[in-house]
Amino acid sequence: MRWSEFVAQVRERGQYPTAKEAEHVSRIVLSALGGHLTGAERTELAVRLPQEGMRVLTGQLKVAKPLSGAQFVDSVAARIEGATPATARWDVSSVLSVVAELADKDLLDRIIDRLPPGYALLFGRAQLTRRAGQLI
């Protein structure tokens, strides 16, 4: 997939009026996500993204303290002029739902498992919880 195709899918999902706005949101969300992913999952996801998305994702240093899904959305809201938590959640989900389609199920499961609680819904997945070694 080319970067322009990625941006076009984000634009469609997020119903953004311009490709420029969809690209801006994509860069912010991928940049924020890049600080939260490490190791094999970061590398495996990066190679599935268009080259520009790969650069944005991998160009970030690991965050000192991982954020919950809600905190992640708030951090994205702080980086988008005029954003609210509700609009930032829309932005994050618009980008991460496209990312989820580029990752296979196993990779996406591992990414969600390694992130703090609250990310699954942002990727368009139900959040499963573990209790005594079982998924519930």
GUVEXVO-394147 format. One line per field, with one value per atom (N, C-alpha, C): residue in one letter; atom name; x, y, z. Coordinates in nm, 2 decimals. Layout:
BEGIN
resn [A;...] .
name [CA;...] .
c1 [X;...] .
c2 [Y;...] .
c3 [Z;...] .
//
This chain:
BEGIN
resn [M;M;M;R;R;R;W;W;W;S;S;S;E;E;E;F;F;F;V;V;V;A;A;A;Q;Q;Q;V;V;V;R;R;R;E;E;E;R;R;R;G;G;G;Q;Q;Q;Y;Y;Y;P;P;P;T;T;T;A;A;A;K;K;K;E;E;E;A;A;A;E;E;E;H;H;H;V;V;V;S;S;S;R;R;R;I;I;I;V;V;V;L;L;L;S;S;S;A;A;A;L;L;L;G;G;G;G;G;G;H;H;H;L;L;L;T;T;T;G;G;G;A;A;A;E;E;E;R;R;R;T;T;T;E;E;E;L;L;L;A;A;A;V;V;V;R;R;R;L;L;L;P;P;P;Q;Q;Q;E;E;E;G;G;G;M;M;M;R;R;R;V;V;V;L;L;L;T;T;T;G;G;G;Q;Q;Q;L;L;L;K;K;K;V;V;V;A;A;A;K;K;K;P;P;P;L;L;L;S;S;S;G;G;G;A;A;A;Q;Q;Q;F;F;F;V;V;V;D;D;D;S;S;S;V;V;V;A;A;A;A;A;A;R;R;R;I;I;I;E;E;E;G;G;G;A;A;A;T;T;T;P;P;P;A;A;A;T;T;T;A;A;A;R;R;R;W;W;W;D;D;D;V;V;V;S;S;S;S;S;S;V;V;V;L;L;L;S;S;S;V;V;V;V;V;V;A;A;A;E;E;E;L;L;L;A;A;A;D;D;D;K;K;K;D;D;D;L;L;L;L;L;L;D;D;D;R;R;R;I;I;I;I;I;I;D;D;D;R;R;R;L;L;L;P;P;P;P;P;P;G;G;G;Y;Y;Y;A;A;A;L;L;L;L;L;L;F;F;F;G;G;G;R;R;R;A;A;A;Q;Q;Q;L;L;L;T;T;T;R;R;R;R;R;R;A;A;A;G;G;G;Q;Q;Q;L;L;L;I;I;I] .
name [N;CA;C;N;CA;C;N;CA;C;N;CA;C;N;CA;C;N;CA;C;N;CA;C;N;CA;C;N;CA;C;N;CA;C;N;CA;C;N;CA;C;N;CA;C;N;CA;C;N;CA;C;N;CA;C;N;CA;C;N;CA;C;N;CA;C;N;CA;C;N;CA;C;N;CA;C;N;CA;C;N;CA;C;N;CA;C;N;CA;C;N;CA;C;N;CA;C;N;CA;C;N;CA;C;N;CA;C;N;CA;C;N;CA;C;N;CA;C;N;CA;C;N;CA;C;N;CA;C;N;CA;C;N;CA;C;N;CA;C;N;CA;C;N;CA;C;N;CA;C;N;CA;C;N;CA;C;N;CA;C;N;CA;C;N;CA;C;N;CA;C;N;CA;C;N;CA;C;N;CA;C;N;CA;C;N;CA;C;N;CA;C;N;CA;C;N;CA;C;N;CA;C;N;CA;C;N;CA;C;N;CA;C;N;CA;C;N;CA;C;N;CA;C;N;CA;C;N;CA;C;N;CA;C;N;CA;C;N;CA;C;N;CA;C;N;CA;C;N;CA;C;N;CA;C;N;CA;C;N;CA;C;N;CA;C;N;CA;C;N;CA;C;N;CA;C;N;CA;C;N;CA;C;N;CA;C;N;CA;C;N;CA;C;N;CA;C;N;CA;C;N;CA;C;N;CA;C;N;CA;C;N;CA;C;N;CA;C;N;CA;C;N;CA;C;N;CA;C;N;CA;C;N;CA;C;N;CA;C;N;CA;C;N;CA;C;N;CA;C;N;CA;C;N;CA;C;N;CA;C;N;CA;C;N;CA;C;N;CA;C;N;CA;C;N;CA;C;N;CA;C;N;CA;C;N;CA;C;N;CA;C;N;CA;C;N;CA;C;N;CA;C;N;CA;C;N;CA;C;N;CA;C;N;CA;C;N;CA;C;N;CA;C;N;CA;C;N;CA;C;N;CA;C;N;CA;C;N;CA;C;N;CA;C;N;CA;C;N;CA;C;N;CA;C;N;CA;C;N;CA;C;N;CA;C;N;CA;C;N;CA;C;N;CA;C] .
c1 [0.08;0.00;0.09;0.05;0.12;0.07;0.15;0.11;-0.02;-0.03;-0.15;-0.28;-0.26;-0.38;-0.41;-0.31;-0.33;-0.41;-0.36;-0.43;-0.57;-0.59;-0.73;-0.82;-0.77;-0.86;-0.89;-0.79;-0.81;-0.91;-0.90;-0.99;-1.13;-1.15;-1.28;-1.34;-1.26;-1.31;-1.34;-1.26;-1.28;-1.37;-1.40;-1.49;-1.43;-1.29;-1.22;-1.25;-1.26;-1.29;-1.18;-1.05;-0.94;-0.84;-0.76;-0.65;-0.55;-0.53;-0.43;-0.46;-0.59;-0.63;-0.62;-0.65;-0.63;-0.49;-0.40;-0.26;-0.20;-0.25;-0.20;-0.24;-0.36;-0.41;-0.33;-0.31;-0.24;-0.10;-0.03;0.11;0.11;0.01;0.01;-0.02;-0.12;-0.15;-0.04;0.02;0.13;0.25;0.27;0.38;0.36;0.24;0.21;0.22;0.16;0.17;0.31;0.40;0.54;0.61;0.57;0.64;0.59;0.48;0.43;0.46;0.50;0.53;0.68;0.72;0.86;0.88;1.00;1.04;0.98;0.96;0.91;0.78;0.69;0.56;0.58;0.66;0.69;0.75;0.85;0.91;0.82;0.74;0.65;0.54;0.49;0.39;0.45;0.57;0.63;0.65;0.69;0.71;0.58;0.47;0.34;0.28;0.33;0.29;0.35;0.29;0.36;0.49;0.58;0.72;0.71;0.63;0.62;0.56;0.46;0.41;0.51;0.59;0.70;0.80;0.83;0.92;0.86;0.74;0.67;0.67;0.62;0.61;0.74;0.85;0.97;1.06;1.03;1.11;1.09;1.01;0.98;1.06;1.10;1.16;1.05;1.09;1.00;0.96;0.83;0.78;0.83;0.85;0.89;0.79;0.66;0.55;0.44;0.41;0.30;0.17;0.09;-0.04;-0.15;-0.26;-0.38;-0.44;-0.53;-0.60;-0.66;-0.73;-0.79;-0.68;-0.57;-0.46;-0.40;-0.39;-0.33;-0.42;-0.55;-0.64;-0.62;-0.61;-0.59;-0.46;-0.36;-0.23;-0.24;-0.31;-0.34;-0.42;-0.52;-0.60;-0.52;-0.42;-0.33;-0.24;-0.23;-0.14;-0.22;-0.35;-0.43;-0.51;-0.48;-0.55;-0.70;-0.76;-0.91;-0.97;-0.89;-0.95;-1.00;-1.10;-1.16;-1.13;-1.15;-1.13;-1.22;-1.34;-1.43;-1.38;-1.34;-1.29;-1.15;-1.07;-0.94;-0.97;-1.07;-1.10;-1.14;-1.22;-1.25;-1.13;-1.04;-0.92;-0.83;-0.81;-0.73;-0.79;-0.92;-0.99;-0.98;-0.99;-0.99;-0.86;-0.75;-0.62;-0.59;-0.62;-0.58;-0.67;-0.79;-0.87;-0.81;-0.74;-0.67;-0.54;-0.47;-0.36;-0.39;-0.51;-0.55;-0.57;-0.62;-0.64;-0.50;-0.40;-0.27;-0.20;-0.23;-0.17;-0.25;-0.19;-0.27;-0.33;-0.42;-0.48;-0.38;-0.29;-0.19;-0.11;-0.06;0.02;-0.07;-0.19;-0.28;-0.31;-0.33;-0.35;-0.23;-0.11;0.01;0.03;0.00;0.01;-0.08;-0.21;-0.31;-0.27;-0.22;-0.18;-0.07;0.02;0.14;0.11;0.01;-0.03;-0.11;-0.11;-0.20;-0.35;-0.44;-0.58;-0.64;-0.73;-0.81;-0.78;-0.68;-0.64;-0.73;-0.78;-0.85;-0.96;-1.04;-1.15;-1.10;-0.99;-0.93;-0.89;-0.85;-0.82;-0.95;-1.06;-1.19;-1.21;-1.15;-1.17;-1.23;-1.30;-1.35;-1.24;-1.25;-1.14;-1.17;-1.09;-1.11;-1.03;-1.07;-1.00;-0.96;-0.85;-0.80;-0.83;-0.88;-0.90;-0.85;-0.75;-0.70;-0.66;-0.59;-0.54;-0.65;-0.77;-0.88;-0.92;-0.96;-1.02;-1.17;-1.21;-1.36;-1.42] .
c2 [-0.12;0.00;0.12;0.22;0.35;0.44;0.54;0.64;0.71;0.74;0.82;0.73;0.60;0.50;0.49;0.49;0.48;0.60;0.72;0.85;0.85;0.80;0.80;0.71;0.60;0.51;0.58;0.65;0.73;0.84;0.91;1.01;0.96;0.85;0.79;0.75;0.68;0.63;0.75;0.85;0.96;1.07;1.05;1.15;1.29;1.30;1.42;1.49;1.63;1.70;1.70;1.69;1.69;1.58;1.55;1.45;1.51;1.64;1.71;1.69;1.70;1.68;1.53;1.44;1.30;1.26;1.32;1.30;1.35;1.47;1.53;1.44;1.40;1.31;1.18;1.12;1.00;1.01;1.11;1.14;1.15;1.22;1.24;1.11;1.03;0.90;0.80;0.79;0.69;0.73;0.86;0.91;0.87;0.90;0.86;0.71;0.63;0.49;0.44;0.50;0.46;0.46;0.55;0.56;0.45;0.39;0.29;0.14;0.13;-0.01;-0.03;-0.15;-0.19;-0.33;-0.36;-0.50;-0.54;-0.67;-0.74;-0.68;-0.65;-0.60;-0.47;-0.38;-0.25;-0.28;-0.36;-0.39;-0.46;-0.56;-0.63;-0.53;-0.44;-0.35;-0.25;-0.20;-0.10;-0.15;-0.28;-0.32;-0.34;-0.34;-0.36;-0.22;-0.11;0.02;0.07;0.17;0.24;0.30;0.32;0.37;0.49;0.59;0.71;0.68;0.59;0.55;0.48;0.40;0.33;0.43;0.53;0.63;0.71;0.74;0.81;0.72;0.60;0.50;0.48;0.45;0.40;0.52;0.64;0.76;0.81;0.74;0.78;0.70;0.77;0.71;0.64;0.54;0.47;0.57;0.57;0.66;0.60;0.69;0.65;0.57;0.62;0.55;0.53;0.40;0.37;0.43;0.48;0.54;0.44;0.45;0.37;0.42;0.35;0.39;0.53;0.56;0.69;0.80;0.77;0.87;0.89;0.79;0.79;0.89;0.87;0.96;1.11;1.13;1.26;1.32;1.24;1.29;1.33;1.25;1.29;1.42;1.43;1.55;1.68;1.66;1.78;1.82;1.73;1.76;1.80;1.80;1.85;1.97;2.08;2.21;2.20;2.24;2.24;2.10;2.00;1.87;1.86;1.77;1.74;1.59;1.53;1.39;1.31;1.36;1.28;1.29;1.41;1.41;1.34;1.35;1.27;1.12;1.07;0.93;0.89;0.98;0.95;0.95;1.05;1.05;0.93;0.89;0.77;0.65;0.63;0.51;0.51;0.63;0.63;0.58;0.62;0.57;0.43;0.40;0.26;0.15;0.19;0.08;0.05;0.14;0.11;0.03;0.07;0.00;-0.15;-0.16;-0.30;-0.39;-0.33;-0.41;-0.45;-0.37;-0.40;-0.51;-0.52;-0.62;-0.74;-0.86;-0.98;-1.00;-1.09;-1.11;-1.14;-1.23;-1.26;-1.14;-1.06;-0.94;-0.84;-0.82;-0.72;-0.77;-0.90;-0.96;-0.93;-0.95;-0.93;-0.78;-0.70;-0.55;-0.51;-0.55;-0.52;-0.57;-0.70;-0.76;-0.69;-0.63;-0.56;-0.42;-0.36;-0.22;-0.22;-0.11;-0.10;-0.12;-0.14;-0.15;-0.03;-0.06;0.04;0.07;-0.01;0.01;-0.07;-0.18;-0.27;-0.20;-0.12;-0.05;0.05;0.11;0.21;0.14;0.01;-0.06;-0.13;-0.10;-0.16;-0.30;-0.34;-0.48;-0.47;-0.57;-0.58;-0.60;-0.55;-0.56;-0.69;-0.79;-0.91;-0.90;-0.95;-0.95;-1.09;-1.09;-1.22;-1.24;-1.36;-1.39;-1.53;-1.55;-1.68;-1.76;-1.69;-1.76;-1.78;-1.73;-1.75;-1.62;-1.62;-1.50;-1.50;-1.38;-1.37;-1.26] .
c3 [0.00;0.00;0.00;-0.08;-0.08;0.03;0.07;0.17;0.13;0.01;-0.04;-0.02;-0.04;-0.03;0.12;0.21;0.35;0.40;0.35;0.39;0.33;0.21;0.16;0.24;0.29;0.37;0.51;0.56;0.69;0.66;0.55;0.52;0.51;0.44;0.43;0.56;0.64;0.77;0.86;0.86;0.95;0.90;0.77;0.70;0.70;0.68;0.68;0.55;0.55;0.43;0.33;0.38;0.29;0.32;0.22;0.24;0.33;0.33;0.41;0.56;0.59;0.73;0.77;0.69;0.72;0.73;0.65;0.66;0.79;0.83;0.96;1.08;1.08;1.19;1.19;1.07;1.05;1.11;1.08;1.13;1.28;1.34;1.48;1.55;1.51;1.57;1.56;1.44;1.42;1.50;1.51;1.60;1.74;1.79;1.93;1.95;1.86;1.87;1.87;1.79;1.78;1.92;2.00;2.13;2.23;2.20;2.29;2.24;2.12;2.07;2.08;2.11;2.11;2.06;2.04;2.00;1.87;1.87;1.74;1.69;1.78;1.74;1.66;1.71;1.64;1.50;1.50;1.37;1.27;1.32;1.23;1.18;1.26;1.22;1.12;1.15;1.07;0.92;0.90;0.77;0.69;0.76;0.69;0.65;0.71;0.68;0.55;0.49;0.38;0.43;0.34;0.38;0.47;0.44;0.52;0.66;0.66;0.79;0.87;0.81;0.88;0.94;0.87;0.92;1.04;1.03;1.14;1.27;1.25;1.36;1.43;1.35;1.41;1.44;1.41;1.44;1.58;1.66;1.80;1.90;2.01;2.12;2.21;2.28;2.37;2.48;2.51;2.62;2.75;2.85;2.98;3.05;3.04;3.11;3.01;2.98;2.88;2.93;2.84;2.87;2.85;2.93;2.90;2.77;2.72;2.60;2.61;2.72;2.74;2.75;2.82;2.83;2.69;2.61;2.48;2.40;2.40;2.33;2.38;2.51;2.56;2.51;2.50;2.45;2.30;2.23;2.09;2.08;2.16;2.16;2.19;2.27;2.31;2.19;2.09;1.98;1.85;1.86;1.75;1.79;1.72;1.76;1.76;1.86;1.87;1.90;1.93;1.95;2.09;2.11;2.24;2.25;2.37;2.39;2.29;2.27;2.17;2.03;1.98;1.85;1.83;1.94;1.93;1.93;2.00;2.00;1.85;1.79;1.65;1.56;1.58;1.50;1.52;1.64;1.67;1.61;1.63;1.58;1.42;1.36;1.22;1.16;1.23;1.19;1.23;1.35;1.40;1.34;1.29;1.23;1.09;1.02;0.90;0.93;1.04;1.08;1.11;1.18;1.22;1.09;0.99;0.86;0.80;0.82;0.77;0.85;0.97;1.06;1.05;1.06;1.06;1.21;1.22;1.35;1.46;1.44;1.54;1.58;1.49;1.52;1.60;1.56;1.63;1.77;1.78;1.92;2.01;1.95;2.03;2.07;1.97;2.00;2.11;2.10;2.20;2.34;2.33;2.46;2.53;2.45;2.51;2.55;2.50;2.54;2.66;2.74;2.86;2.82;2.91;2.88;2.81;2.72;2.66;2.51;2.46;2.32;2.22;2.26;2.17;2.09;2.16;2.10;2.00;2.03;1.94;1.80;1.81;1.69;1.63;1.69;1.64;1.68;1.80;1.85;1.99;2.03;2.17;2.26;2.38;2.48;2.56;2.55;2.63;2.75;2.86;2.99;3.03;3.10;3.15;3.30;3.33;3.47;3.49;3.58;3.61;3.49;3.39;3.28;3.17;3.18;3.09;3.03;2.90;2.84;2.88;2.92;2.95;2.88] .
//
